[in-house]
């Protein structure tokens, strides 16, 4: 695959009948759902699942999101969602990137970006990343995004 960045965390997905809209292609909202699934899968692979978030009373919440829809996909297409942690300030914010690739021809069909902010779950207010977040997430940030890390 022609990934935008090295070593993505990959989640295979495929549109089902309910994912297809009136234009006979995968509805854009489905891509957003797949990004959410891939983001959680990556976080869990790094050792931070929903139970850890609740125990720590912290979460990485989406402050803003952007998606570039490049090509349509259809019923039964085998797709791969790749995701990376791209940049962080090491204290409060991180950027997560996504790339959706069609397995049959390697074509990139969507790219996405999330600007994440660490929040206290109880209040919803921004709070510094706890040590557990820093230990799990910061080593996974792409080298190009590490220059913004301030320990």
LUMRORO-228553 format. One record per atom (N, C-alpha, C): residue number from 1; residue in one letter; atom name; x, y, z. Coordinates in steps of 0.02 Angstrom, whole numbers. Each point is the difference from the previous one (the first is absolute). Example, Ala and Ser with C-alpha at 12.3 -4.5 7.8 and 13.67 -1.06 7.14 Angstrom:
! residues 2
+-----+---------+-------+--------+--------+--------+
! num ! residuo ! atomo !      x !      y !      z !
+-----+---------+-------+--------+--------+--------+
!   1 !       A !     N !    660 !   -284 !    390 !
!   1 !       A !    CA !    -45 !     59 !      0 !
!   1 !       A !     C !     45 !     60 !      0 !
!   2 !       S !     N !    -18 !     53 !    -36 !
!   2 !       S !    CA !     42 !     59 !      3 !
!   2 !       S !     C !    -39 !     55 !     37 !
+-----+---------+-------+--------+--------+--------+
***
This chain:
! residues 151
+-----+---------+-------+--------+--------+--------+
! num ! residuo ! atomo !      x !      y !      z !
+-----+---------+-------+--------+--------+--------+
!   1 !       X !     N !     41 !    -60 !      0 !
!   1 !       X !    CA !    -41 !     60 !      0 !
!   1 !       X !     C !     44 !     63 !      0 !
!   2 !       X !     N !    -27 !     51 !    -29 !
!   2 !       X !    CA !     35 !     64 !     -3 !
!   2 !       X !     C !    -25 !     45 !     56 !
!   3 !       X !     N !     24 !    -14 !     61 !
!   3 !       X !    CA !    -23 !     39 !     57 !
!   3 !       X !     C !     34 !     68 !      2 !
!   4 !       X !     N !    -35 !     49 !     27 !
!   4 !       X !    CA !     28 !     68 !      6 !
!   4 !       X !     C !     58 !      3 !     49 !
!   5 !       X !     N !     -2 !    -43 !     50 !
!   5 !       X !    CA !     51 !      0 !     53 !
!   5 !       X !     C !     17 !    -73 !     15 !
!   6 !       X !     N !     58 !    -13 !     29 !
!   6 !       X !    CA !     20 !    -69 !     15 !
!   6 !       X !     C !    -40 !    -30 !     57 !
!   7 !       X !     N !     -4 !    -66 !      0 !
!   7 !       X !    CA !    -26 !    -41 !     55 !
!   7 !       X !     C !    -69 !     22 !     26 !
!   8 !       X !     N !    -50 !      2 !    -43 !
!   8 !       X !    CA !    -67 !     19 !     26 !
!   8 !       X !     C !    -29 !    -56 !     43 !
!   9 !       X !     N !    -44 !     20 !     45 !
!   9 !       X !    CA !    -43 !    -49 !     34 !
!   9 !       X !     C !    -57 !    -11 !    -50 !
!  10 !       X !     N !    -12 !    -62 !    -19 !
!  10 !       X !    CA !    -47 !    -14 !    -55 !
!  10 !       X !     C !    -61 !    -38 !     25 !
!  11 !       X !     N !    -57 !     23 !    -23 !
!  11 !       X !    CA !    -64 !    -33 !     13 !
!  11 !       X !     C !    -34 !    -15 !    -66 !
!  12 !       X !     N !    -14 !    -64 !    -15 !
!  12 !       X !    CA !    -37 !    -16 !    -62 !
!  12 !       X !     C !    -74 !     15 !      9 !
!  13 !       X !     N !    -31 !     28 !    -51 !
!  13 !       X !    CA !    -72 !     15 !      1 !
!  13 !       X !     C !    -28 !    -14 !    -70 !
!  14 !       X !     N !    -66 !     -6 !     -2 !
!  14 !       X !    CA !    -34 !    -12 !    -63 !
!  14 !       X !     C !    -71 !     26 !      5 !
!  15 !       X !     N !    -23 !     39 !    -48 !
!  15 !       X !    CA !    -68 !     26 !      3 !
!  15 !       X !     C !    -52 !    -56 !     -5 !
!  16 !       X !     N !    -51 !      5 !     43 !
!  16 !       X !    CA !    -57 !    -46 !     -2 !
!  16 !       X !     C !    -57 !     36 !    -36 !
!  17 !       X !     N !    -53 !    -36 !    -13 !
!  17 !       X !    CA !    -58 !     28 !    -37 !
!  17 !       X !     C !    -26 !     63 !     35 !
!  18 !       X !     N !     -3 !      0 !     66 !
!  18 !       X !    CA !    -26 !     58 !     37 !
!  18 !       X !     C !     46 !     61 !     -5 !
!  19 !       X !     N !     62 !     -9 !    -22 !
!  19 !       X !    CA !     48 !     55 !     -6 !
!  19 !       X !     C !     -5 !     37 !    -67 !
!  20 !       X !     N !    -38 !    -28 !    -47 !
!  20 !       X !    CA !     -4 !     28 !    -67 !
!  20 !       X !     C !    -58 !     50 !     -4 !
!  21 !       X !     N !     13 !     59 !    -28 !
!  21 !       X !    CA !    -51 !     52 !     -3 !
!  21 !       X !     C !    -34 !      2 !    -68 !
!  22 !       X !     N !    -40 !     50 !    -10 !
!  22 !       X !    CA !    -39 !      7 !    -61 !
!  22 !       X !     C !     41 !      9 !    -63 !
!  23 !       X !     N !     63 !     17 !      6 !
!  23 !       X !    CA !     44 !      7 !    -57 !
!  23 !       X !     C !     38 !    -64 !    -15 !
!  24 !       X !     N !    -18 !    -54 !     35 !
!  24 !       X !    CA !     30 !    -66 !     -9 !
!  24 !       X !     C !     74 !     -3 !     19 !
!  25 !       X !     N !     19 !     42 !     47 !
!  25 !       X !    CA !     67 !     -6 !     27 !
!  25 !       X !     C !     -3 !      4 !     76 !
!  26 !       X !     N !     56 !    -15 !     33 !
!  26 !       X !    CA !      2 !      2 !     72 !
!  26 !       X !     C !    -12 !     71 !     24 !
!  27 !       X !     N !    -47 !      8 !     47 !
!  27 !       X !    CA !    -16 !     65 !     27 !
!  27 !       X !     C !     60 !     27 !     38 !
!  28 !       X !     N !     13 !     65 !     -7 !
!  28 !       X !    CA !     58 !     31 !     32 !
!  28 !       X !     C !      0 !     -9 !     76 !
!  29 !       X !     N !    -59 !     -2 !     31 !
!  29 !       X !    CA !     -3 !     -9 !     73 !
!  29 !       X !     C !     29 !    -67 !     21 !
!  30 !       X !     N !     -3 !    -49 !    -44 !
!  30 !       X !    CA !     28 !    -66 !     15 !
!  30 !       X !     C !     76 !      5 !      6 !
!  31 !       X !     N !     32 !     41 !    -42 !
!  31 !       X !    CA !     72 !      9 !      5 !
!  31 !       X !     C !     19 !     30 !     68 !
!  32 !       X !     N !    -41 !     46 !     24 !
!  32 !       X !    CA !     12 !     30 !     66 !
!  32 !       X !     C !     -4 !    -54 !     54 !
!  33 !       X !     N !    -50 !    -43 !     -5 !
!  33 !       X !    CA !     -8 !    -55 !     48 !
!  33 !       X !     C !     61 !    -46 !     -2 !
!  34 !       X !     N !     24 !    -15 !    -60 !
!  34 !       X !    CA !     59 !    -43 !     -6 !
!  34 !       X !     C !     61 !     32 !     31 !
!  35 !       X !     N !      7 !     65 !     -8 !
!  35 !       X !    CA !     56 !     35 !     32 !
!  35 !       X !     C !     -4 !     -6 !     76 !
!  36 !       X !     N !    -59 !      8 !     26 !
!  36 !       X !    CA !     -9 !     -7 !     73 !
!  36 !       X !     C !     20 !    -71 !     22 !
!  37 !       X !     N !    -22 !    -50 !    -37 !
!  37 !       X !    CA !     18 !    -69 !     17 !
!  37 !       X !     C !     76 !    -10 !     -3 !
!  38 !       X !     N !     31 !     26 !    -51 !
!  38 !       X !    CA !     73 !     -7 !     -7 !
!  38 !       X !     C !     37 !     37 !     55 !
!  39 !       X !     N !    -24 !     59 !     18 !
!  39 !       X !    CA !     31 !     38 !     55 !
!  39 !       X !     C !     -3 !    -38 !     66 !
!  40 !       X !     N !    -58 !    -28 !     15 !
!  40 !       X !    CA !     -7 !    -39 !     62 !
!  40 !       X !     C !     44 !    -62 !     -3 !
!  41 !       X !     N !      0 !    -34 !    -57 !
!  41 !       X !    CA !     41 !    -60 !     -7 !
!  41 !       X !     C !     74 !     16 !     12 !
!  42 !       X !     N !     23 !     55 !    -27 !
!  42 !       X !    CA !     69 !     20 !     10 !
!  42 !       X !     C !     13 !     17 !     73 !
!  43 !       X !     N !    -44 !     37 !     31 !
!  43 !       X !    CA !      8 !     18 !     70 !
!  43 !       X !     C !      2 !    -63 !     44 !
!  44 !       X !     N !    -45 !    -47 !    -15 !
!  44 !       X !    CA !      0 !    -63 !     38 !
!  44 !       X !     C !     65 !    -39 !    -10 !
!  45 !       X !     N !     25 !      0 !    -62 !
!  45 !       X !    CA !     63 !    -35 !    -14 !
!  45 !       X !     C !     58 !     32 !     38 !
!  46 !       X !     N !     -5 !     64 !     14 !
!  46 !       X !    CA !     51 !     36 !     39 !
!  46 !       X !     C !    -10 !     -7 !     75 !
!  47 !       X !     N !    -54 !    -34 !     20 !
!  47 !       X !    CA !    -12 !    -14 !     71 !
!  47 !       X !     C !    -50 !     45 !     34 !
!  48 !       X !     N !    -34 !     43 !    -37 !
!  48 !       X !    CA !    -50 !     45 !     30 !
!  48 !       X !     C !    -68 !    -15 !    -30 !
!  49 !       X !     N !    -41 !    -36 !     39 !
!  49 !       X !    CA !    -68 !    -14 !    -22 !
!  49 !       X !     C !    -49 !     45 !     38 !
!  50 !       X !     N !    -63 !     -9 !    -12 !
!  50 !       X !    CA !    -51 !     42 !     32 !
!  50 !       X !     C !      2 !     -7 !     76 !
!  51 !       X !     N !     14 !    -60 !     25 !
!  51 !       X !    CA !      5 !    -10 !     72 !
!  51 !       X !     C !     57 !     42 !     30 !
!  52 !       X !     N !     56 !      3 !    -35 !
!  52 !       X !    CA !     56 !     41 !     24 !
!  52 !       X !     C !    -19 !     74 !     -1 !
!  53 !       X !     N !    -33 !     21 !    -53 !
!  53 !       X !    CA !    -22 !     70 !     -3 !
!  53 !       X !     C !    -44 !     17 !     60 !
!  54 !       X !     N !    -48 !    -44 !     15 !
!  54 !       X !    CA !    -45 !     13 !     56 !
!  54 !       X !     C !     37 !     -2 !     67 !
!  55 !       X !     N !     45 !    -47 !      8 !
!  55 !       X !    CA !     38 !     -6 !     62 !
!  55 !       X !     C !     42 !     63 !     12 !
!  56 !       X !     N !     28 !     27 !    -53 !
!  56 !       X !    CA !     43 !     60 !      4 !
!  56 !       X !     C !    -40 !     65 !     -2 !
!  57 !       X !     N !    -65 !     -5 !    -16 !
!  57 !       X !    CA !    -43 !     59 !     -7 !
!  57 !       X !     C !     28 !     48 !    -52 !
!  58 !       X !     N !     28 !    -28 !    -54 !
!  58 !       X !    CA !     28 !     38 !    -55 !
!  58 !       X !     C !    -19 !    -33 !    -65 !
!  59 !       X !     N !     -3 !     40 !    -53 !
!  59 !       X !    CA !    -13 !    -26 !    -67 !
!  59 !       X !     C !     31 !     47 !    -51 !
!  60 !       X !     N !     18 !    -28 !    -57 !
!  60 !       X !    CA !     21 !     41 !    -57 !
!  60 !       X !     C !    -62 !     11 !    -41 !
!  61 !       X !     N !    -26 !     61 !      0 !
!  61 !       X !    CA !    -62 !     17 !    -34 !
!  61 !       X !     C !     15 !     38 !    -65 !
!  62 !       X !     N !    -43 !     -9 !    -49 !
!  62 !       X !    CA !      9 !     34 !    -64 !
!  62 !       X !     C !    -20 !     73 !      7 !
!  63 !       X !     N !     48 !     45 !    -10 !
!  63 !       X !    CA !    -15 !     71 !      0 !
!  63 !       X !     C !    -21 !     24 !    -69 !
!  64 !       X !     N !     31 !    -29 !    -51 !
!  64 !       X !    CA !    -20 !     15 !    -69 !
!  64 !       X !     C !     19 !    -60 !    -43 !
!  65 !       X !     N !    -36 !     -7 !    -55 !
!  65 !       X !    CA !     12 !    -55 !    -46 !
!  65 !       X !     C !     -8 !     25 !    -71 !
!  66 !       X !     N !     38 !    -29 !    -45 !
!  66 !       X !    CA !     -5 !     16 !    -71 !
!  66 !       X !     C !     10 !    -64 !    -40 !
!  67 !       X !     N !    -40 !     -6 !    -53 !
!  67 !       X !    CA !      4 !    -60 !    -42 !
!  67 !       X !     C !      2 !     23 !    -73 !
!  68 !       X !     N !     44 !    -31 !    -39 !
!  68 !       X !    CA !      5 !     12 !    -71 !
!  68 !       X !     C !    -23 !    -64 !    -35 !
!  69 !       X !     N !    -58 !      3 !    -32 !
!  69 !       X !    CA !    -29 !    -57 !    -35 !
!  69 !       X !     C !     24 !      2 !    -72 !
!  70 !       X !     N !     42 !    -48 !    -19 !
!  70 !       X !    CA !     35 !      2 !    -64 !
!  70 !       X !     C !    -33 !    -43 !    -54 !
!  71 !       X !     N !    -22 !    -60 !     19 !
!  71 !       X !    CA !    -30 !    -47 !    -47 !
!  71 !       X !     C !    -58 !    -36 !     34 !
!  72 !       X !     N !    -50 !    -21 !    -38 !
!  72 !       X !    CA !    -55 !    -38 !     30 !
!  72 !       X !     C !     20 !    -73 !     12 !
!  73 !       X !     N !    -35 !    -31 !     46 !
!  73 !       X !    CA !      6 !    -72 !     11 !
!  73 !       X !     C !    -70 !    -29 !     -3 !
!  74 !       X !     N !     -4 !    -65 !     -9 !
!  74 !       X !    CA !    -65 !    -31 !     -7 !
!  74 !       X !     C !     -7 !    -64 !     40 !
!  75 !       X !     N !    -59 !    -28 !     -5 !
!  75 !       X !    CA !    -18 !    -60 !     37 !
!  75 !       X !     C !     52 !    -54 !    -10 !
!  76 !       X !     N !     26 !    -26 !     55 !
!  76 !       X !    CA !     47 !    -55 !     -2 !
!  76 !       X !     C !     72 !     17 !    -13 !
!  77 !       X !     N !     17 !     63 !    -13 !
!  77 !       X !    CA !     70 !     19 !    -10 !
!  77 !       X !     C !     40 !    -18 !     63 !
!  78 !       X !     N !     57 !    -31 !     -9 !
!  78 !       X !    CA !     45 !    -12 !     56 !
!  78 !       X !     C !     44 !     62 !      8 !
!  79 !       X !     N !     -2 !     29 !     60 !
!  79 !       X !    CA !     35 !     63 !     14 !
!  79 !       X !     C !     43 !     -8 !     62 !
!  80 !       X !     N !     49 !     43 !      5 !
!  80 !       X !    CA !     44 !      1 !     58 !
!  80 !       X !     C !      3 !     71 !     27 !
!  81 !       X !     N !    -13 !      8 !     64 !
!  81 !       X !    CA !      8 !     65 !     32 !
!  81 !       X !     C !     67 !     -1 !     36 !
!  82 !       X !     N !     45 !     44 !    -20 !
!  82 !       X !    CA !     63 !      8 !     35 !
!  82 !       X !     C !     -3 !     63 !     42 !
!  83 !       X !     N !     28 !     -3 !     60 !
!  83 !       X !    CA !      0 !     59 !     44 !
!  83 !       X !     C !     67 !      7 !     35 !
!  84 !       X !     N !     16 !     63 !     14 !
!  84 !       X !    CA !     62 !     18 !     33 !
!  84 !       X !     C !    -13 !     57 !     49 !
!  85 !       X !     N !     41 !      3 !     52 !
!  85 !       X !    CA !      4 !     60 !     40 !
!  85 !       X !     C !     54 !     42 !    -33 !
!  86 !       X !     N !    -18 !     61 !    -19 !
!  86 !       X !    CA !     43 !     39 !    -43 !
!  86 !       X !     C !     39 !     54 !     36 !
!  87 !       X !     N !    -30 !     32 !     49 !
!  87 !       X !    CA !     34 !     54 !     35 !
!  87 !       X !     C !    -31 !      7 !     69 !
!  88 !       X !     N !     38 !     29 !     46 !
!  88 !       X !    CA !    -24 !     12 !     67 !
!  88 !       X !     C !     40 !     56 !     32 !
!  89 !       X !     N !    -31 !     34 !     47 !
!  89 !       X !    CA !     38 !     47 !     40 !
!  89 !       X !     C !     25 !    -34 !     64 !
!  90 !       X !     N !    -19 !    -64 !      9 !
!  90 !       X !    CA !     22 !    -38 !     57 !
!  90 !       X !     C !    -35 !     17 !     65 !
!  91 !       X !     N !    -47 !     45 !     -3 !
!  91 !       X !    CA !    -35 !     21 !     61 !
!  91 !       X !     C !    -76 !     -4 !     -7 !
!  92 !       X !     N !    -26 !     28 !    -54 !
!  92 !       X !    CA !    -73 !      8 !     -5 !
!  92 !       X !     C !    -28 !    -24 !    -67 !
!  93 !       X !     N !     38 !      8 !    -53 !
!  93 !       X !    CA !    -28 !    -14 !    -67 !
!  93 !       X !     C !     40 !    -52 !    -38 !
!  94 !       X !     N !    -36 !    -31 !    -47 !
!  94 !       X !    CA !     30 !    -48 !    -47 !
!  94 !       X !     C !    -37 !      6 !    -66 !
!  95 !       X !     N !     33 !    -20 !    -53 !
!  95 !       X !    CA !    -32 !     -6 !    -65 !
!  95 !       X !     C !      1 !    -73 !    -21 !
!  96 !       X !     N !    -57 !    -25 !    -23 !
!  96 !       X !    CA !     -5 !    -67 !    -27 !
!  96 !       X !     C !    -18 !      7 !    -74 !
!  97 !       X !     N !     34 !    -39 !    -41 !
!  97 !       X !    CA !    -15 !      0 !    -72 !
!  97 !       X !     C !    -25 !    -69 !    -22 !
!  98 !       X !     N !    -38 !      2 !    -54 !
!  98 !       X !    CA !    -30 !    -61 !    -28 !
!  98 !       X !     C !     10 !     -1 !    -75 !
!  99 !       X !     N !      3 !    -61 !    -27 !
!  99 !       X !    CA !      1 !    -11 !    -72 !
!  99 !       X !     C !    -40 !    -63 !    -13 !
! 100 !       X !     N !    -49 !      6 !    -44 !
! 100 !       X !    CA !    -42 !    -56 !    -19 !
! 100 !       X !     C !     21 !    -22 !    -70 !
! 101 !       X !     N !     20 !    -63 !     -7 !
! 101 !       X !    CA !     28 !    -26 !    -62 !
! 101 !       X !     C !    -42 !    -60 !    -23 !
! 102 !       X !     N !    -13 !     -1 !    -66 !
! 102 !       X !    CA !    -34 !    -58 !    -30 !
! 102 !       X !     C !     52 !    -54 !    -11 !
! 103 !       X !     N !    -12 !    -59 !     28 !
! 103 !       X !    CA !     49 !    -54 !     -3 !
! 103 !       X !     C !     13 !    -24 !    -71 !
! 104 !       X !     N !    -51 !     -2 !    -42 !
! 104 !       X !    CA !      7 !    -28 !    -67 !
! 104 !       X !     C !     50 !     36 !    -44 !
! 105 !       X !     N !      3 !     66 !      5 !
! 105 !       X !    CA !     45 !     38 !    -43 !
! 105 !       X !     C !     46 !     48 !     37 !
! 106 !       X !     N !     -5 !      2 !     67 !
! 106 !       X !    CA !     43 !     43 !     40 !
! 106 !       X !     C !    -17 !     74 !     -3 !
! 107 !       X !     N !    -58 !     16 !    -30 !
! 107 !       X !    CA !    -19 !     70 !     -7 !
! 107 !       X !     C !    -22 !     29 !     68 !
! 108 !       X !     N !     24 !     60 !     14 !
! 108 !       X !    CA !    -22 !     36 !     59 !
! 108 !       X !     C !    -68 !     31 !    -15 !
! 109 !       X !     N !    -50 !    -16 !     40 !
! 109 !       X !    CA !    -68 !     25 !    -12 !
! 109 !       X !     C !    -20 !     55 !     48 !
! 110 !       X !     N !     35 !      6 !     57 !
! 110 !       X !    CA !    -16 !     51 !     49 !
! 110 !       X !     C !     61 !     12 !     44 !
! 111 !       X !     N !      9 !     63 !     21 !
! 111 !       X !    CA !     49 !     18 !     51 !
! 111 !       X !     C !    -37 !     40 !     53 !
! 112 !       X !     N !     20 !     -8 !     62 !
! 112 !       X !    CA !    -31 !     37 !     54 !
! 112 !       X !     C !     50 !     23 !     52 !
! 113 !       X !     N !    -19 !     50 !     38 !
! 113 !       X !    CA !     41 !     28 !     53 !
! 113 !       X !     C !    -44 !     18 !     59 !
! 114 !       X !     N !     23 !    -18 !     58 !
! 114 !       X !    CA !    -33 !     21 !     62 !
! 114 !       X !     C !     49 !     41 !     41 !
! 115 !       X !     N !    -23 !     55 !     27 !
! 115 !       X !    CA !     36 !     37 !     51 !
! 115 !       X !     C !    -31 !    -22 !     66 !
! 116 !       X !     N !     39 !    -32 !     42 !
! 116 !       X !    CA !    -24 !    -27 !     63 !
! 116 !       X !     C !     23 !     42 !     58 !
! 117 !       X !     N !    -41 !      2 !     51 !
! 117 !       X !    CA !     17 !     36 !     61 !
! 117 !       X !     C !    -15 !    -46 !     59 !
! 118 !       X !     N !     44 !     -1 !     48 !
! 118 !       X !    CA !    -11 !    -40 !     60 !
! 118 !       X !     C !    -50 !     37 !     45 !
! 119 !       X !     N !    -51 !    -37 !     20 !
! 119 !       X !    CA !    -51 !     29 !     44 !
! 119 !       X !     C !     -8 !    -42 !     63 !
! 120 !       X !     N !    -25 !     33 !     51 !
! 120 !       X !    CA !    -24 !    -35 !     60 !
! 120 !       X !     C !    -70 !    -24 !    -16 !
! 121 !       X !     N !    -12 !    -65 !      5 !
! 121 !       X !    CA !    -66 !    -27 !    -19 !
! 121 !       X !     C !    -55 !     30 !     43 !
! 122 !       X !     N !     10 !      6 !     65 !
! 122 !       X !    CA !    -52 !     23 !     45 !
! 122 !       X !     C !    -25 !     71 !    -16 !
! 123 !       X !     N !     45 !     43 !    -21 !
! 123 !       X !    CA !    -19 !     70 !    -13 !
! 123 !       X !     C !     -3 !     17 !    -74 !
! 124 !       X !     N !     35 !    -38 !    -42 !
! 124 !       X !    CA !      5 !     16 !    -71 !
! 124 !       X !     C !     51 !     55 !    -14 !
! 125 !       X !     N !     35 !     23 !     51 !
! 125 !       X !    CA !     48 !     54 !     -8 !
! 125 !       X !     C !     69 !    -26 !    -19 !
! 126 !       X !     N !     37 !     39 !    -38 !
! 126 !       X !    CA !     68 !    -20 !    -18 !
! 126 !       X !     C !     44 !     -8 !     62 !
! 127 !       X !     N !     39 !    -53 !      0 !
! 127 !       X !    CA !     46 !    -15 !     55 !
! 127 !       X !     C !     63 !    -31 !    -30 !
! 128 !       X !     N !     55 !      7 !     35 !
! 128 !       X !    CA !     63 !    -30 !    -22 !
! 128 !       X !     C !     -7 !    -75 !     -6 !
! 129 !       X !     N !     38 !    -29 !    -47 !
! 129 !       X !    CA !      2 !    -72 !     -7 !
! 129 !       X !     C !     30 !    -30 !     63 !
! 130 !       X !     N !    -31 !    -53 !     26 !
! 130 !       X !    CA !     31 !    -34 !     57 !
! 130 !       X !     C !     62 !    -38 !    -22 !
! 131 !       X !     N !     43 !    -19 !     46 !
! 131 !       X !    CA !     60 !    -37 !    -18 !
! 131 !       X !     C !    -14 !    -63 !    -42 !
! 132 !       X !     N !    -55 !    -34 !     14 !
! 132 !       X !    CA !    -17 !    -60 !    -38 !
! 132 !       X !     C !    -13 !     16 !    -73 !
! 133 !       X !     N !    -31 !     56 !    -15 !
! 133 !       X !    CA !    -11 !     20 !    -70 !
! 133 !       X !     C !     66 !     16 !    -33 !
! 134 !       X !     N !     42 !     37 !     35 !
! 134 !       X !    CA !     64 !     19 !    -28 !
! 134 !       X !     C !     42 !    -62 !    -15 !
! 135 !       X !     N !      0 !    -48 !     47 !
! 135 !       X !    CA !     40 !    -61 !     -9 !
! 135 !       X !     C !    -25 !    -42 !    -59 !
! 136 !       X !     N !    -65 !     -2 !    -11 !
! 136 !       X !    CA !    -28 !    -41 !    -54 !
! 136 !       X !     C !      2 !     36 !    -67 !
! 137 !       X !     N !    -20 !     63 !     -1 !
! 137 !       X !    CA !     -9 !     35 !    -63 !
! 137 !       X !     C !     64 !     31 !    -29 !
! 138 !       X !     N !     40 !     31 !     42 !
! 138 !       X !    CA !     56 !     39 !    -27 !
! 138 !       X !     C !     50 !    -43 !    -39 !
! 139 !       X !     N !     17 !    -61 !     21 !
! 139 !       X !    CA !     46 !    -40 !    -41 !
! 139 !       X !     C !    -29 !    -19 !    -68 !
! 140 !       X !     N !    -66 !      2 !     -7 !
! 140 !       X !    CA !    -33 !    -19 !    -63 !
! 140 !       X !     C !     -6 !     59 !    -49 !
! 141 !       X !     N !     17 !     60 !     21 !
! 141 !       X !    CA !     -5 !     58 !    -44 !
! 141 !       X !     C !     54 !     -5 !    -53 !
! 142 !       X !     N !    -19 !     12 !    -62 !
! 142 !       X !    CA !     49 !     -3 !    -55 !
! 142 !       X !     C !     58 !     47 !     14 !
! 143 !       X !     N !     60 !    -19 !    -19 !
! 143 !       X !    CA !     59 !     43 !     12 !
! 143 !       X !     C !    -10 !     71 !    -26 !
! 144 !       X !     N !    -36 !      9 !    -55 !
! 144 !       X !    CA !    -10 !     68 !    -26 !
! 144 !       X !     C !    -41 !     43 !     47 !
! 145 !       X !     N !    -39 !    -32 !     44 !
! 145 !       X !    CA !    -42 !     38 !     46 !
! 145 !       X !     C !     30 !      7 !     69 !
! 146 !       X !     N !     58 !    -29 !     11 !
! 146 !       X !    CA !     29 !      1 !     67 !
! 146 !       X !     C !     34 !     65 !     17 !
! 147 !       X !     N !     16 !     39 !    -50 !
! 147 !       X !    CA !     35 !     63 !     16 !
! 147 !       X !     C !    -45 !     47 !     41 !
! 148 !       X !     N !    -65 !    -13 !      0 !
! 148 !       X !    CA !    -44 !     43 !     39 !
! 148 !       X !     C !     -8 !    -26 !     71 !
! 149 !       X !     N !     29 !    -59 !     16 !
! 149 !       X !    CA !     -7 !    -29 !     66 !
! 149 !       X !     C !     43 !     39 !     49 !
! 150 !       X !     N !    -31 !     19 !     54 !
! 150 !       X !    CA !     35 !     34 !     54 !
! 150 !       X !     C !    -15 !    -39 !     64 !
! 151 !       X !     N !     50 !    -31 !     26 !
! 151 !       X !    CA !    -10 !    -41 !     60 !
! 151 !       X !     C !      6 !     45 !     58 !
+-----+---------+-------+--------+--------+--------+
***
